[in-house]
Amino acid sequence: MWRRFPATASPTRCGGSSTNCPNATTSWRKRVSEPAERVHVALEERAYDVVIGQGLIAAAGDYLGPLLSKKRAVIVTDSTVAAHHLRPLQAALAQAGIDSAALELPAGEATKCWARLEEVCDWLLAQKVERRDVVIALGGGVIGDLAGFAAAILRRGVRFVQIPTSLLAQVDSSVGGKTGINTAHGKNLIGAFHQPALVLADTGILDTLPPRDLLAGYGEVVKYGLLGDAAFFEWLEANGPALAAGDAAARRHAVRRSVEMKAGIVARDETEQGERALLNLGHTFCHALEAATGYSGRLLHGEGVAIGCALAFELSARLGLCPQEDPSRVRAHLHAMGMKTDLRDIPGDLPGAEALIGLMAQDKKVQDGQLRFILARGIGQAFVTSDVPAEALRGLLQEALAA
C-alpha cells in the first residue's frame, strides 16, 4: 500500500515523547547543538561521511539540503519506525523547505523480498524519482538493504541516504554499501554494492528500541572487538551493561568505534575481495540459522551473529587455533549481557547438522564449491580460511544441537 505522509502538521518530540509542549523548539535545538562526530568512508568519488550524535533527525534538513538538486525527497520506512520517527523527520525536512513523500512497509525480515522490492521500485517511479534525487532509507537493516538495493537498480543508480534507527543498522548495515534482498535459497543472495551519499546515525533514537532489538544490535558491536580490536572487546566487557542500560556516552562510543573499524575495512576492500570478509565473523552460522528459522521472529539477525561468533570461537579452539579459554570468555560476556549464546536458546526445532551445513553451502563466501569460514587465533585476531575439516564442523553442530 502506498501512503503519502504530509510533512506539515506533525507532533513535536519533546523529552522523548510526542507532545505540543511550548519548549519543543528549544528542546530540539539543545539536542542538535550537541557536537556530532563524523567518520569518513574514504572511497574516492564514492566517499561519504557517517555522522554520529544525538538530535540528527531534528537537523536532517540541514544535512540533506546540500545533497538535493530540488527541494524534495522520498522516504522508505516501515510501520514500526514510522510510528516513532517519520513525522519528526518530515517536520525537520519541512523546516528546511524540503517537501517529502513516504512509503511505509511492514516491519520484519520478511520484507526483504522480491515482492517488496518491486513495490518500492514501482512507488519510486510513480514519484518520478530521478538519478539526481535522493531516496532516504529510514529504518533498520531491512529497510536500509531494501531501499538501498532499489536505489541501486532504479535508473541504473539513484543516490540514497541512510538514517539507521536500530543499533545494528547504525554500527553495521548502514555503512559500506551492501544492499540486497533474501530469497528462498538464502540471505542477501540478490543485491548490489551501492554506497550511500550520507549516513545520519542519531544515537538518541536508540532509546526507542525494545531491549531485545538493542541487544540484537549489540551482537554486531561485539563482532568488531572479536574480529580486530581486543582492546575494544575489553572496553565492552566493562561498559556493555551501561550501554544496554541507556548510557548515552557508552552508546556513542560503541557506535563510533564500530563505524571506524568498518569504514577502514571498506575503504581498503570495498567489494569484499579479501579483508572485508572478516566482517562476516559469525555470519556463516548466522545465515544458516536464519534460513532454518524462516527469517522469522524466532531469531533476529544480531542474535544469530552472537551465536555464530560463539560457534566460530568454539570451532577455532577445537582446531587448535585460539586459546581454549577464549570461547568461554566470549560466551561469558554474551551471557552477562543477557544475549543468546547457543543453539538451545533459539525457540522451536532446528534441522540437523547436515541440513545446517547444506544451508551454509549457499553462503556468499563459497568459492569453487568450498565454504570459507572466519575463524580466530584469539580475541581481536580473526582470519578467513577454507581449511575447516568437515568432521570438525559436523561434530560441533551435532553437539550444539544435542546440548
DRENDO-1510 file (C-alpha; in Angstrom, 1 decimal, always signed):
<recs>
REC; n; res; u; v; w
REC; 1; MET; +0.0; +0.0; +0.0 .
REC; 2; TRP; +1.3; +3.4; -1.0 .
REC; 3; ARG; +1.0; +6.1; +1.6 .
REC; 4; ARG; +1.9; +9.7; +1.4 .
REC; 5; PHE; +2.5; +11.4; +4.8 .
REC; 6; PRO; +2.3; +15.2; +4.8 .
REC; 7; ALA; +5.4; +17.0; +6.1 .
REC; 8; THR; +3.3; +19.6; +7.9 .
REC; 9; ALA; +1.1; +19.4; +10.9 .
REC; 10; SER; +3.3; +16.8; +12.8 .
REC; 11; PRO; +3.7; +16.4; +16.5 .
REC; 12; THR; +6.8; +17.7; +18.1 .
REC; 13; ARG; +9.1; +15.4; +20.0 .
REC; 14; CYS; +9.9; +16.8; +23.4 .
REC; 15; GLY; +11.7; +14.8; +26.1 .
REC; 16; GLY; +11.4; +11.6; +24.1 .
REC; 17; SER; +7.6; +11.7; +23.7 .
REC; 18; SER; +5.1; +13.3; +21.3 .
REC; 19; THR; +3.6; +16.4; +22.7 .
REC; 20; ASN; +2.9; +20.0; +21.8 .
REC; 21; CYS; +4.9; +21.5; +24.7 .
REC; 22; PRO; +5.9; +25.2; +24.3 .
REC; 23; ASN; +9.6; +24.4; +24.8 .
REC; 24; ALA; +9.7; +21.9; +21.9 .
REC; 25; THR; +11.9; +24.0; +19.6 .
REC; 26; THR; +14.3; +24.8; +22.5 .
REC; 27; SER; +14.5; +21.1; +23.3 .
REC; 28; TRP; +15.2; +20.2; +19.7 .
REC; 29; ARG; +17.9; +22.8; +19.4 .
REC; 30; LYS; +19.6; +21.7; +22.6 .
REC; 31; ARG; +19.9; +18.2; +21.2 .
REC; 32; VAL; +21.0; +19.5; +17.8 .
REC; 33; SER; +23.6; +21.8; +19.4 .
REC; 34; GLU; +25.5; +18.8; +20.9 .
REC; 35; PRO; +28.5; +18.3; +18.7 .
REC; 36; ALA; +28.2; +15.4; +16.3 .
REC; 37; GLU; +31.1; +13.3; +15.2 .
REC; 38; ARG; +32.0; +12.3; +11.7 .
REC; 39; VAL; +33.6; +9.2; +10.4 .
REC; 40; HIS; +34.8; +9.5; +6.8 .
REC; 41; VAL; +34.4; +6.5; +4.5 .
REC; 42; ALA; +37.3; +7.1; +2.0 .
REC; 43; LEU; +36.1; +5.7; -1.3 .
REC; 44; GLU; +37.3; +8.4; -3.7 .
REC; 45; GLU; +34.4; +9.6; -5.8 .
REC; 46; ARG; +32.0; +7.5; -3.7 .
REC; 47; ALA; +33.3; +8.8; -0.4 .
REC; 48; TYR; +30.8; +9.9; +2.3 .
REC; 49; ASP; +30.5; +10.7; +5.9 .
REC; 50; VAL; +28.8; +8.9; +8.7 .
REC; 51; VAL; +27.6; +11.5; +11.2 .
REC; 52; ILE; +27.1; +10.2; +14.8 .
REC; 53; GLY; +25.3; +12.1; +17.6 .
REC; 54; GLN; +22.0; +12.9; +19.2 .
REC; 55; GLY; +19.3; +15.0; +17.6 .
REC; 56; LEU; +20.3; +14.3; +14.0 .
REC; 57; ILE; +16.8; +13.6; +12.8 .
REC; 58; ALA; +15.8; +17.0; +14.1 .
REC; 59; ALA; +18.6; +18.5; +12.0 .
REC; 60; ALA; +18.1; +16.3; +8.9 .
REC; 61; GLY; +17.1; +19.2; +6.7 .
REC; 62; ASP; +20.4; +20.9; +7.3 .
REC; 63; TYR; +22.3; +17.8; +6.5 .
REC; 64; LEU; +20.3; +16.7; +3.4 .
REC; 65; GLY; +19.7; +20.2; +1.9 .
REC; 66; PRO; +23.1; +20.4; +0.2 .
REC; 67; LEU; +22.6; +17.0; -1.4 .
REC; 68; LEU; +19.3; +17.8; -3.1 .
REC; 69; SER; +19.0; +19.1; -6.6 .
REC; 70; LYS; +15.5; +20.2; -5.8 .
REC; 71; LYS; +13.7; +20.7; -2.5 .
REC; 72; ARG; +12.1; +17.3; -2.4 .
REC; 73; ALA; +13.0; +13.9; -1.0 .
REC; 74; VAL; +11.3; +10.5; -0.8 .
REC; 75; ILE; +11.4; +8.2; +2.3 .
REC; 76; VAL; +11.1; +4.4; +2.5 .
REC; 77; THR; +10.4; +3.2; +6.1 .
REC; 78; ASP; +8.4; +0.5; +7.9 .
REC; 79; SER; +5.4; +0.7; +10.1 .
REC; 80; THR; +7.2; +0.3; +13.4 .
REC; 81; VAL; +9.8; +3.0; +12.7 .
REC; 82; ALA; +7.2; +5.3; +11.1 .
REC; 83; ALA; +5.2; +5.4; +14.4 .
REC; 84; HIS; +8.2; +6.9; +16.2 .
REC; 85; HIS; +10.3; +8.8; +13.7 .
REC; 86; LEU; +8.6; +9.5; +10.4 .
REC; 87; ARG; +6.7; +12.6; +11.4 .
REC; 88; PRO; +9.7; +14.2; +13.2 .
REC; 89; LEU; +11.8; +13.6; +10.1 .
REC; 90; GLN; +9.3; +15.1; +7.8 .
REC; 91; ALA; +8.8; +18.1; +10.1 .
REC; 92; ALA; +12.6; +18.6; +10.1 .
REC; 93; LEU; +12.7; +18.5; +6.3 .
REC; 94; ALA; +9.8; +20.9; +6.1 .
REC; 95; GLN; +11.6; +23.3; +8.4 .
REC; 96; ALA; +14.3; +23.4; +5.7 .
REC; 97; GLY; +11.8; +23.9; +2.9 .
REC; 98; ILE; +12.1; +20.3; +1.7 .
REC; 99; ASP; +8.9; +18.5; +0.6 .
REC; 100; SER; +8.7; +14.8; +1.2 .
REC; 101; ALA; +6.6; +11.7; +0.5 .
REC; 102; ALA; +6.9; +8.4; +2.3 .
REC; 103; LEU; +6.3; +4.7; +1.6 .
REC; 104; GLU; +5.5; +2.6; +4.7 .
REC; 105; LEU; +6.2; -1.1; +4.5 .
REC; 106; PRO; +5.5; -3.9; +7.0 .
REC; 107; ALA; +8.3; -4.4; +9.6 .
REC; 108; GLY; +10.3; -7.5; +9.7 .
REC; 109; GLU; +12.9; -9.6; +7.8 .
REC; 110; ALA; +10.3; -11.0; +5.5 .
REC; 111; THR; +10.0; -7.5; +3.9 .
REC; 112; LYS; +13.4; -8.1; +2.2 .
REC; 113; CYS; +11.9; -10.0; -0.7 .
REC; 114; TRP; +11.2; -9.7; -4.4 .
REC; 115; ALA; +7.6; -8.6; -4.0 .
REC; 116; ARG; +8.5; -5.7; -1.7 .
REC; 117; LEU; +11.5; -4.7; -4.0 .
REC; 118; GLU; +9.0; -4.5; -6.9 .
REC; 119; GLU; +6.7; -2.4; -4.7 .
REC; 120; VAL; +9.4; +0.0; -3.7 .
REC; 121; CYS; +10.7; +0.4; -7.3 .
REC; 122; ASP; +7.1; +1.0; -8.6 .
REC; 123; TRP; +6.5; +3.6; -6.0 .
REC; 124; LEU; +9.7; +5.4; -6.6 .
REC; 125; LEU; +9.0; +5.5; -10.3 .
REC; 126; ALA; +5.4; +6.8; -9.6 .
REC; 127; GLN; +7.0; +9.5; -7.5 .
REC; 128; LYS; +9.1; +10.4; -10.6 .
REC; 129; VAL; +12.4; +9.9; -8.8 .
REC; 130; GLU; +15.3; +10.9; -11.0 .
REC; 131; ARG; +19.0; +10.0; -10.8 .
REC; 132; ARG; +19.9; +13.3; -9.1 .
REC; 133; ASP; +17.2; +12.9; -6.4 .
REC; 134; VAL; +17.7; +11.3; -3.0 .
REC; 135; VAL; +16.0; +8.3; -1.5 .
REC; 136; ILE; +16.0; +8.2; +2.3 .
REC; 137; ALA; +16.1; +4.8; +4.0 .
REC; 138; LEU; +14.6; +5.4; +7.4 .
REC; 139; GLY; +14.8; +2.2; +9.4 .
REC; 140; GLY; +16.9; -0.7; +10.5 .
REC; 141; GLY; +18.9; -3.1; +8.4 .
REC; 142; VAL; +15.9; -4.5; +6.5 .
REC; 143; ILE; +14.8; -1.1; +5.2 .
REC; 144; GLY; +18.4; +0.1; +4.5 .
REC; 145; ASP; +19.2; -3.0; +2.5 .
REC; 146; LEU; +15.9; -3.0; +0.6 .
REC; 147; ALA; +15.7; +0.7; -0.1 .
REC; 148; GLY; +19.4; +0.8; -1.0 .
REC; 149; PHE; +19.0; -2.0; -3.5 .
REC; 150; ALA; +16.0; -0.3; -5.1 .
REC; 151; ALA; +18.1; +2.9; -5.4 .
REC; 152; ALA; +21.0; +0.9; -6.9 .
REC; 153; ILE; +18.9; -0.6; -9.7 .
REC; 154; LEU; +16.4; +2.3; -10.3 .
REC; 155; ARG; +17.5; +4.2; -13.4 .
REC; 156; ARG; +20.8; +2.3; -13.0 .
REC; 157; GLY; +21.6; +4.2; -9.8 .
REC; 158; VAL; +19.9; +6.8; -7.7 .
REC; 159; ARG; +21.5; +8.4; -4.7 .
REC; 160; PHE; +20.3; +7.4; -1.2 .
REC; 161; VAL; +20.8; +8.4; +2.4 .
REC; 162; GLN; +20.8; +6.1; +5.3 .
REC; 163; ILE; +19.1; +7.2; +8.5 .
REC; 164; PRO; +19.5; +4.0; +10.6 .
REC; 165; THR; +17.1; +3.6; +13.5 .
REC; 166; SER; +18.5; +0.5; +15.1 .
REC; 167; LEU; +21.8; -0.2; +16.8 .
REC; 168; LEU; +22.5; -2.9; +14.4 .
REC; 169; ALA; +22.0; -0.6; +11.4 .
REC; 170; GLN; +24.0; +2.2; +12.9 .
REC; 171; VAL; +27.1; +0.1; +13.6 .
REC; 172; ASP; +26.9; -2.2; +10.6 .
REC; 173; SER; +24.4; -2.4; +7.8 .
REC; 174; SER; +24.1; +1.3; +7.0 .
REC; 175; VAL; +27.8; +1.6; +6.3 .
REC; 176; GLY; +29.7; +0.0; +3.4 .
REC; 177; GLY; +27.2; -0.1; +0.6 .
REC; 178; LYS; +25.9; -3.7; +0.7 .
REC; 179; THR; +22.3; -3.7; -0.4 .
REC; 180; GLY; +20.0; -6.6; -1.2 .
REC; 181; ILE; +17.2; -9.0; -0.5 .
REC; 182; ASN; +16.7; -12.5; +0.7 .
REC; 183; THR; +15.3; -15.5; -1.3 .
REC; 184; ALA; +14.2; -19.0; -0.5 .
REC; 185; HIS; +17.8; -20.1; -1.3 .
REC; 186; GLY; +19.4; -17.9; +1.3 .
REC; 187; LYS; +20.0; -14.4; +2.8 .
REC; 188; ASN; +21.3; -11.5; +0.8 .
REC; 189; LEU; +21.9; -13.6; -2.3 .
REC; 190; ILE; +20.4; -10.9; -4.6 .
REC; 191; GLY; +22.0; -7.5; -4.2 .
REC; 192; ALA; +24.5; -4.9; -5.3 .
REC; 193; PHE; +27.2; -2.6; -3.8 .
REC; 194; HIS; +25.7; +0.9; -3.8 .
REC; 195; GLN; +27.3; +3.3; -1.4 .
REC; 196; PRO; +25.1; +5.9; +0.4 .
REC; 197; ALA; +25.7; +9.6; -0.1 .
REC; 198; LEU; +25.4; +10.2; +3.7 .
REC; 199; VAL; +24.6; +8.3; +6.9 .
REC; 200; LEU; +22.9; +10.0; +9.8 .
REC; 201; ALA; +23.3; +7.8; +13.0 .
REC; 202; ASP; +21.1; +9.5; +15.6 .
REC; 203; THR; +22.2; +7.7; +18.8 .
REC; 204; GLY; +19.4; +9.4; +20.7 .
REC; 205; ILE; +16.7; +7.4; +19.0 .
REC; 206; LEU; +18.2; +4.2; +20.3 .
REC; 207; ASP; +16.1; +4.9; +23.4 .
REC; 208; THR; +13.0; +3.9; +21.5 .
REC; 209; LEU; +14.3; +0.4; +20.8 .
REC; 210; PRO; +12.8; -2.6; +22.6 .
REC; 211; PRO; +15.5; -4.3; +24.8 .
REC; 212; ARG; +15.6; -7.4; +22.5 .
REC; 213; ASP; +16.3; -5.3; +19.4 .
REC; 214; LEU; +19.0; -3.3; +21.2 .
REC; 215; LEU; +20.8; -6.4; +22.3 .
REC; 216; ALA; +20.5; -7.9; +18.9 .
REC; 217; GLY; +22.4; -4.9; +17.6 .
REC; 218; TYR; +24.9; -5.4; +20.3 .
REC; 219; GLY; +25.8; -8.7; +18.6 .
REC; 220; GLU; +27.3; -6.8; +15.7 .
REC; 221; VAL; +29.1; -4.4; +18.1 .
REC; 222; VAL; +30.8; -7.3; +19.9 .
REC; 223; LYS; +31.8; -8.7; +16.5 .
REC; 224; TYR; +34.1; -5.8; +15.8 .
REC; 225; GLY; +36.0; -6.3; +19.0 .
REC; 226; LEU; +36.3; -10.0; +18.3 .
REC; 227; LEU; +37.5; -9.7; +14.8 .
REC; 228; GLY; +40.1; -6.9; +15.1 .
REC; 229; ASP; +40.3; -4.9; +18.3 .
REC; 230; ALA; +40.9; -6.8; +21.6 .
REC; 231; ALA; +41.0; -3.5; +23.5 .
REC; 232; PHE; +37.5; -2.6; +22.3 .
REC; 233; PHE; +36.3; -6.0; +23.4 .
REC; 234; GLU; +37.8; -5.4; +26.8 .
REC; 235; TRP; +36.0; -2.0; +26.9 .
REC; 236; LEU; +32.7; -3.7; +26.0 .
REC; 237; GLU; +33.2; -6.2; +28.8 .
REC; 238; ALA; +33.5; -3.2; +31.2 .
REC; 239; ASN; +30.9; -0.9; +29.6 .
REC; 240; GLY; +28.4; -3.2; +27.8 .
REC; 241; PRO; +26.0; -3.2; +30.7 .
REC; 242; ALA; +26.0; +0.6; +30.9 .
REC; 243; LEU; +25.4; +0.7; +27.1 .
REC; 244; ALA; +22.4; -1.6; +27.5 .
REC; 245; ALA; +21.1; +0.4; +30.4 .
REC; 246; GLY; +20.9; +3.6; +28.3 .
REC; 247; ASP; +24.2; +5.3; +28.9 .
REC; 248; ALA; +24.4; +7.8; +26.1 .
REC; 249; ALA; +28.2; +8.2; +26.1 .
REC; 250; ALA; +28.8; +4.4; +26.1 .
REC; 251; ARG; +26.4; +4.0; +23.1 .
REC; 252; ARG; +28.0; +6.8; +21.2 .
REC; 253; HIS; +31.5; +5.4; +21.7 .
REC; 254; ALA; +30.4; +1.9; +20.7 .
REC; 255; VAL; +28.8; +3.2; +17.5 .
REC; 256; ARG; +31.7; +5.4; +16.6 .
REC; 257; ARG; +34.4; +2.7; +17.2 .
REC; 258; SER; +32.3; +0.1; +15.3 .
REC; 259; VAL; +31.9; +2.5; +12.4 .
REC; 260; GLU; +35.5; +3.5; +12.4 .
REC; 261; MET; +36.5; -0.2; +12.1 .
REC; 262; LYS; +34.1; -0.9; +9.3 .
REC; 263; ALA; +34.9; +2.3; +7.4 .
REC; 264; GLY; +38.6; +1.4; +7.4 .
REC; 265; ILE; +38.0; -2.1; +6.2 .
REC; 266; VAL; +35.5; -1.0; +3.5 .
REC; 267; ALA; +37.9; +1.7; +2.2 .
REC; 268; ARG; +40.6; -1.0; +1.8 .
REC; 269; ASP; +38.3; -3.6; +0.3 .
REC; 270; GLU; +35.0; -2.2; -1.0 .
REC; 271; THR; +33.7; -5.2; -2.8 .
REC; 272; GLU; +34.8; -8.0; -0.4 .
REC; 273; GLN; +37.7; -9.4; -2.4 .
REC; 274; GLY; +39.7; -10.1; +0.7 .
REC; 275; GLU; +39.8; -8.3; +4.1 .
REC; 276; ARG; +36.2; -7.2; +4.1 .
REC; 277; ALA; +35.1; -10.9; +4.5 .
REC; 278; LEU; +36.3; -10.5; +8.1 .
REC; 279; LEU; +33.2; -8.5; +8.8 .
REC; 280; ASN; +31.2; -11.8; +8.3 .
REC; 281; LEU; +32.6; -13.2; +11.6 .
REC; 282; GLY; +29.7; -15.3; +12.9 .
REC; 283; HIS; +27.6; -14.8; +9.8 .
REC; 284; THR; +28.2; -18.2; +8.1 .
REC; 285; PHE; +26.5; -19.9; +11.1 .
REC; 286; CYS; +24.0; -17.0; +11.5 .
REC; 287; HIS; +22.7; -17.0; +7.9 .
REC; 288; ALA; +22.1; -20.7; +8.0 .
REC; 289; LEU; +20.2; -20.4; +11.3 .
REC; 290; GLU; +18.1; -17.5; +9.9 .
REC; 291; ALA; +17.2; -19.6; +6.9 .
REC; 292; ALA; +16.4; -22.6; +9.2 .
REC; 293; THR; +14.0; -20.4; +11.2 .
REC; 294; GLY; +12.3; -18.9; +8.2 .
REC; 295; TYR; +13.7; -15.4; +8.7 .
REC; 296; SER; +11.1; -15.1; +11.5 .
REC; 297; GLY; +10.9; -13.6; +14.9 .
REC; 298; ARG; +12.4; -16.8; +16.4 .
REC; 299; LEU; +15.9; -15.4; +15.6 .
REC; 300; LEU; +16.9; -11.8; +15.0 .
REC; 301; HIS; +19.9; -11.2; +12.8 .
REC; 302; GLY; +22.1; -9.8; +15.6 .
REC; 303; GLU; +21.1; -12.7; +17.8 .
REC; 304; GLY; +22.3; -15.1; +15.1 .
REC; 305; VAL; +25.5; -13.2; +14.8 .
REC; 306; ALA; +26.2; -13.5; +18.5 .
REC; 307; ILE; +25.5; -17.3; +18.4 .
REC; 308; GLY; +27.6; -17.5; +15.3 .
REC; 309; CYS; +30.6; -15.7; +16.9 .
REC; 310; ALA; +30.4; -18.1; +19.9 .
REC; 311; LEU; +30.4; -21.1; +17.5 .
REC; 312; ALA; +33.2; -19.6; +15.4 .
REC; 313; PHE; +35.4; -19.3; +18.5 .
REC; 314; GLU; +34.5; -22.8; +19.7 .
REC; 315; LEU; +35.4; -24.2; +16.3 .
REC; 316; SER; +38.7; -22.2; +16.4 .
REC; 317; ALA; +39.6; -23.6; +19.8 .
REC; 318; ARG; +38.8; -27.2; +18.7 .
REC; 319; LEU; +41.1; -26.8; +15.7 .
REC; 320; GLY; +43.9; -25.5; +18.0 .
REC; 321; LEU; +43.8; -22.0; +16.5 .
REC; 322; CYS; +43.0; -20.0; +19.6 .
REC; 323; PRO; +43.4; -20.4; +23.4 .
REC; 324; GLN; +40.9; -22.7; +25.0 .
REC; 325; GLU; +39.7; -20.0; +27.3 .
REC; 326; ASP; +38.6; -17.6; +24.5 .
REC; 327; PRO; +35.3; -19.3; +23.7 .
REC; 328; SER; +34.3; -19.3; +27.4 .
REC; 329; ARG; +35.2; -15.6; +27.6 .
REC; 330; VAL; +33.1; -14.8; +24.6 .
REC; 331; ARG; +30.1; -16.8; +25.9 .
REC; 332; ALA; +30.5; -15.3; +29.4 .
REC; 333; HIS; +30.3; -11.7; +28.1 .
REC; 334; LEU; +27.3; -12.5; +25.8 .
REC; 335; HIS; +25.6; -14.3; +28.7 .
REC; 336; ALA; +26.3; -11.4; +31.1 .
REC; 337; MET; +24.6; -9.1; +28.6 .
REC; 338; GLY; +21.5; -11.4; +28.6 .
REC; 339; MET; +22.0; -12.5; +25.0 .
REC; 340; LYS; +21.5; -15.7; +23.1 .
REC; 341; THR; +24.7; -17.7; +23.0 .
REC; 342; ASP; +23.8; -21.3; +22.0 .
REC; 343; LEU; +21.5; -23.2; +19.6 .
REC; 344; ARG; +19.4; -24.2; +22.5 .
REC; 345; ASP; +18.5; -20.6; +23.1 .
REC; 346; ILE; +16.6; -20.5; +19.7 .
REC; 347; PRO; +12.9; -21.4; +20.3 .
REC; 348; GLY; +11.5; -24.3; +18.3 .
REC; 349; ASP; +13.0; -27.1; +16.5 .
REC; 350; LEU; +16.1; -26.8; +14.2 .
REC; 351; PRO; +17.1; -29.1; +11.4 .
REC; 352; GLY; +20.0; -31.5; +11.9 .
REC; 353; ALA; +23.7; -30.8; +11.4 .
REC; 354; GLU; +23.7; -32.0; +7.8 .
REC; 355; ALA; +20.8; -29.7; +6.9 .
REC; 356; LEU; +22.5; -26.7; +8.5 .
REC; 357; ILE; +25.7; -27.5; +6.6 .
REC; 358; GLY; +23.6; -27.6; +3.4 .
REC; 359; LEU; +22.3; -24.1; +4.2 .
REC; 360; MET; +25.8; -22.9; +4.8 .
REC; 361; ALA; +26.7; -24.1; +1.3 .
REC; 362; GLN; +24.5; -21.2; -0.1 .
REC; 363; ASP; +26.6; -18.6; +1.7 .
REC; 364; LYS; +28.0; -15.8; -0.5 .
REC; 365; LYS; +31.6; -16.6; +0.7 .
REC; 366; VAL; +31.5; -20.0; -1.0 .
REC; 367; GLN; +34.3; -20.1; -3.6 .
REC; 368; ASP; +34.8; -23.0; -6.1 .
REC; 369; GLY; +32.3; -25.0; -4.0 .
REC; 370; GLN; +34.4; -24.5; -0.8 .
REC; 371; LEU; +32.8; -22.8; +2.2 .
REC; 372; ARG; +35.0; -20.1; +3.8 .
REC; 373; PHE; +34.9; -19.5; +7.5 .
REC; 374; ILE; +36.0; -16.6; +9.6 .
REC; 375; LEU; +37.9; -18.1; +12.5 .
REC; 376; ALA; +40.2; -16.6; +15.1 .
REC; 377; ARG; +43.7; -17.0; +16.5 .
REC; 378; GLY; +42.5; -15.1; +19.5 .
REC; 379; ILE; +40.2; -12.3; +20.5 .
REC; 380; GLY; +40.8; -9.5; +18.0 .
REC; 381; GLN; +42.6; -11.8; +15.6 .
REC; 382; ALA; +40.1; -13.1; +13.0 .
REC; 383; PHE; +41.1; -14.5; +9.6 .
REC; 384; VAL; +39.5; -16.2; +6.6 .
REC; 385; THR; +40.0; -19.8; +5.8 .
REC; 386; SER; +38.6; -22.7; +3.7 .
REC; 387; ASP; +40.6; -25.2; +5.7 .
REC; 388; VAL; +37.9; -26.5; +8.1 .
REC; 389; PRO; +37.6; -30.3; +8.3 .
REC; 390; ALA; +34.1; -31.4; +7.6 .
REC; 391; GLU; +34.1; -33.7; +10.6 .
REC; 392; ALA; +35.1; -30.9; +12.9 .
REC; 393; LEU; +32.2; -28.7; +11.7 .
REC; 394; ARG; +29.7; -31.6; +11.8 .
REC; 395; GLY; +30.8; -32.6; +15.3 .
REC; 396; LEU; +30.5; -29.1; +16.6 .
REC; 397; LEU; +26.9; -28.7; +15.2 .
REC; 398; GLN; +25.8; -32.1; +16.4 .
REC; 399; GLU; +27.0; -31.4; +20.0 .
REC; 400; ALA; +25.4; -27.9; +19.9 .
REC; 401; LEU; +22.1; -29.3; +18.7 .
REC; 402; ALA; +22.2; -32.1; +21.3 .
REC; 403; ALA; +23.0; -29.8; +24.3 .
</recs>
